[in-house]
Amino acid sequence: MRVLLVTMGSRGDVEPFAALGLELARAGHEPLLAAPRRLTEDAAARGLPVAPLDDGVFALQEQVAGKGARASITAARSALPLLRRWLDDLATLRDSGADVVVYAPKTLGAPHLADLLGVPSIAALPIPLFTPTVRFPSPLSPVPPPRFLNRASWGLAGVIEAPYRRMVRSWRSEVLGLTGPTTGLAERVARDGVLHAWSPHLLPAPDDWPAELAPTGFWSLPPNGRWAPSEALDRFLDAGEPPVYVGFGSMVVKNPEAFTDAVLDGLHRSGRRAVLATGWGALRPSRVPETVHVLDQAPHSLLLPRTSVAVHHGGVGTVAAALRAGVPQVIRPFLGDQPFWARRVHELGIGAPALTGKVTADRFAAAIDDAAGRADAARELGARVGEEDGVATAVTRIERTAES
């Protein structure tokens, strides 16, 4: 079976698809991973066939990271032509010979490519997005609505594709030569199915979902062996008690210097050492005490098991990495589904309450202390998550889809 895997976004969006591709290959299938060019190198080095696609829109994101609202507005005006270039590049995969297409909905054009090929398509999501339930609200809800509005809140998913609907419709007609109405993402997912790529230990399927929508478990890419801690980092990690990890990935704040000062002062008040991952700029230390080691980024799967608490933004990829590492969490959510996962981590007893609003040194220190007291629960849940084989479950479901 030839399986075309299409994803876009950050490294956290590509790595689960690479993990799935490697499992498909182990099962005797022929995967092809189509992803932004700059993020295909690792998958190719692992022996996974790749189709590097245009990544201009991601270069634009990097250019404006941390430069404020005006730069973001200017970038938004430039995004549509770049996304059209992405779609045009995606159309070159019409000769892939795929028997099934597995796609991230943010790829916009992948399910339409499956229509052109005349093969089944199945969405893959690391968060619940298109399947309503009365049991909890859409993760996109800014604040939890009254319970009776839970199902209604799932209509927010339609907002995702609204800015691109006209562009996708014209591309489908002009480039793919397809006629007829353009099916929206929510309707397509309901019709064709979805792989929910998170752990049921983090969020079990609600009882009003059919069995085939149950989460598979995380799609975890094993370390590639090409990263090792620097001598300075290794020395720091071995020099005392496991440090706190603090990193907010691609998130940015209005005043990174003040935010970083609050973090550093909070760490000092808690009496704990820390590793700070500066990422895209939420953390910008002007002073670095001896109890803190600063780096740009590091693979969570290798670093987090050597820490005591993980402080992060609440992206599900980082939530998953901390879960697997068995370390308690402090989440300072910024946007999207992050508040949802922050609430869930706290509900499970493996993390402090979400750090919303202004982060002060006292609040930061208190959150770390709170999380540290949940270490046993985090370790126990991490062991259960480690027993899952999410990619194997996903492969079985893809095989069923291709055969039906």
N, C-alpha and C positions, 0 to 999 in steps of 0.2 A: 504494500500500500504506500503510495506517494502522498506525503502530507506536507502541505504548504503552511508554514507558521508565520504569521504576519503581526508585528508589533511595532510600536513607536513610543518615544518618550525618553525617560532617563535610564540609567543602568539598572535601576530597580524594576523597570518595565521589561527590559530585555532578558535579564538573567533567568527569570522563571521560564520563559519560552525556550531558552537554551537548555535548561534542565529537562524540559519536556522533550525537546529534540533528541537529546542524548538517550533518554529512556526509550523513545520510539526506535532509534537505531539499534539499541540493545535487544529490542523485541523483534527485530528483523525487518522493520519498515524503512522507508527512504524519506527522511525529513529534509526540508529545505527551510532555513531560517531567513526571512526577509526582515531587515531591521535597519535603522539609521547607520550609515556607513561607519561612523566613528565608534560604534558600539558592537561591531561584529568581529573585531580582532580576536577577542578572547575565545569566542565560540569557534572560530576557524582554527585557532591554535589547539583546541580540544578535538579536532577532527570532524566537526559538524559542518556540513555543506551550508554556505551562506550566500545570500543575495543582497549585497550592500545597496541601500537605497539613499536617495538624496536626504541630506541632513541640514539643509540651510536654515530651517525653522529653529533648530536646536542651537545653531551658532548664534542666531538672533537672541534667543533666550539668555545665553551666556553673556552676550554683549551688554544687556540691560540689567543683569543681576546686580542688585544692591545700589542701583543708580536712581531710585525714586520713582514716584508715580508718573511724572512727565515722560520719562524715558519709556516706561511701560506702555503709556498711551500711544506714543509714537511707534513703538514696536508693533502694537496691535494692528495699526494701519498697514504695516508691511507683511503681516503674517499670512493673509489670504493668498497673495501670489506665491508665497513660498509653499503653502500647503497644496496649492494647485500643482506646483512642480513636483511635490511628493507624490501626488496622485498620478501624474503622468509617468513618473518613474515606476510606480506600482503596476501600471498597465503593461509594462514590458514583461511581466511575469505571466502573460497570457499563454506563453509557450512552455510553462513549467510542467505540464502534464499531470498536475495534481489530481488525486482522487478525492481529496477532502481538504478544506481550508479551515484552519483554526486561527482565530484573529482576536486582537484586542479591539474593542469598539472604537477607541480613539484613532484607529488607523483610517477611519472614514470610508475608504473605498474597498476594503478587503472583501466584504460580503458580496459586493457587486461584481468583483472579479470572479467569485465563485459562481455567480449567475452566468457570466460569460462562458466559464468552463463547463457549466452544466453539472456541477458537483455539489454535494452537501457542504454547508458551512456551519461552524459552531463557534459561538463567542467564548472568550475566556476572560474571567474577571477575578481580581484579587479582593474585591469588595462586593457586597450585595448592592445591586444598582437598578435592575430592570424587573425584578420579580417581587411584586407587592406582598405584604403580609400585614396582618393586624397585630402581630406580636411585638413589633418594634418599628420605629419610624425609619424613613430613608436616611442613610448615613449622610446625605447631602443637606438634611435639615439643619439650619444654623443653631436652633435650640430644639430640644424635644417638645413636640406639640402635645396637647391633650391626647390621651390614649385613643379616643374615638376618631381622631384625625390621622392615626398612624397610616392606614391604607392610602388615604388621600395624599399624604406627603410624598408618596412614590412618584407622583406626577412630575416632580422636580427633575427627574432623569431626562425628560424631553428637552429641557433647557440646554443640555450639553451639545446637541447637534444643531440646534436652531440657527446659530450664526453661519453654519457651513452648508445648510440644506440646499440652498440654491446652487452653490458651486458644485456640490456633489451631483446634483441632478443634471446639470449641464455636462459635466465630465462623463457621467454614465452614458449620456446620449451621444456626445460628440466624439469621445475617444473610444469607448467600448462598443458603441453602436447598438446599445440596448434600448428598446422601446417599452412603452407601458409605464405605469405609475412606479414611483420610487418608494419602496417600503421603508418606513422609519425604523430606527434601531430597536425601540421597545417592542414593536410588533414583530420584527424579525426574530429577536431573541425569544419571544414567547412561542413563535412558530417553529424555529429551528433548534432551539436548545442552547444551553450555556454550561460551561465548566466553571464551578465556583472554587477558586484555587486558594482557599484559606483552611485553617485547621478547625475541625468541629469542636476541638477543645477550647478554641478561642470564641467561636460563635457557632453553636449547633444550628442545624436547619430548623426553622419553626415548624410546628405541626400542621400548618396549612399549606406547606409546600409538598409537591409530589416527590417521591423517593429519588428520582433521577436528578434532582436539583441539590441533593445533599452535598456539602463541601467535600472535596477530595482529600484535603490536607494540603499543606504548603508545597509548592514546587521549588525545592531547594537545590541550588547549584553547588556542588562540593568545591572546596578550595582548589585552585589550579596549581598550587605549589610554586607559583612565580613571585608571590609576595612573602616577605619576611620582615619582622620589625627591625628598624634601624638599631644599631648598637646602643644609641642613647635611649631609645624607647624601651628596649629589652632590659637595659640596666635599671631604668625607672620602674618598670613593672615588677622587677625582682627586689626592689629596694625596701619594700614595706608591705603593708596590708594592700589587698587589691584596691585600686583606685576607683573613683566614680568616673564613668564615661559621660561626657557632655558634648553633644553634637546635634545640629539642626539641619543638616543636609543643605538643600537648595533654598531654604527659607531665608528671608531677609527681614530686617526690622528698621524702623525709622532712625533710631539712634543706637547703632551697634556698640559704640563705646560705652554708653551708659548701661546698656543691657549687659555687656560683658563685665563691667564693674560690679553690677548686682550679683552676677553669677560667681565671680571670684570672691567677693565679700561673703556671700552665702556659704561657699565652700570653706572659707576660713572659719566662719562661725560654727560650722558643723564639725570642724577638726579633721576633715578628710582630704586625702590627696585626690588628684583628678587628672584625666587625659582630656584635653579640649581639642575637638576636631572643628576647624574653622569653617569648612565647607564653602558656601557661596557668600558668606559675609555676615551672618547673624552674630557671629562672635569675632570681635576684632580687638584682641588684647594689646594694650599699650604697656602693660607691666605683667611680668610673669614670675610669680613667686616660685621658690624651689620646690614647693609641694604640687606644682602643676607642670605637666608636659604638654606642649602644643604641637599639633600636626595638622596637615591639610585634610586628609581622609585616610581610612584604612578599611580593609574588609571586615565587616561586622562579625562574620562567622569565625574569624581568627582572633579578633581583639576582644569582643564582649565576654567570652568565657574567662578572660583574665581580669574582669572588673567586678565590682560589688553592686553597683546600681547603674542603670542606663537612663540618662536624661536625654530626651529627644523630642521631636515635633509631632510624633504620632502617626507618621506614614505607616501603612500596614506592613511594608517590607521591613522597617526597623522594629516594629512591634514583633514581627515573626522572628527576627534575628535574636532579639532579647529573650523571647519565649524559649527558643531552642537552646540558648546559652544558659537558661535557668536563672536569670538575674532579675530582680525586681525593677520596676520602671517608674520614672517620673516623666509625665508628658506635659509639655507646654504646647498646646495645639494652636495652629495659626489659621487654617482654612480647610475647606472641603470636608472630607470624611474624618479628619484628625480628631475633632471633639468626640465623634462617635466612638472611635477606638480608645480614646482616653477614658471615657465613661466605662467602656467594657472592661478594660484592664483593671480599673478600680473595683468594679462589680465582682470580678473574679478573685479579688483579694491579693493580687500580685503587683499592685502599684498604688501610689498615693493618689488622692483626688487630683483632678486636672488643675494645672497651674494656669488659670485664666486671668485676664486683666493684667495689671501692672505687676511685673516680677520684682520684688524687693529682696534684699539680702536675707531678711528674717524669714520671709515666705519660702525662699529657695532652700534655706537651711532646714526649715521644718519639713518640707516635702521630702528632702533626702533622708532625714531621720525616719520619717514615716515609712518610706519605701524600704529602707534597710531592715526594718522590723518585719518585713514580709518575705524575707529571703527563703525561708523554708517552704512556703507555699509556692514561690516562683520556681524553686528547684524541683519540687514534686511535679508541678504542671509541665515543666520543661522536659522531664523524663518521659512523660506520657506523649508529648508532642514528638519527641525524638523517635518513638516507635512507629510513627506513621510513614507511609510511602505514597505520598500524594501523586507523584508522577506516574507510578504504576497504575493507580486507580484511574487517573485521567486517560492513560493509554487504552485501558479496557473500554472506557466509555466512547472514545474516538473510534475504536474498532467496531463497536455496536452501531454507531452512527453511519459509518461507511458501508456497513453490511445491510442496513435497513432500506 
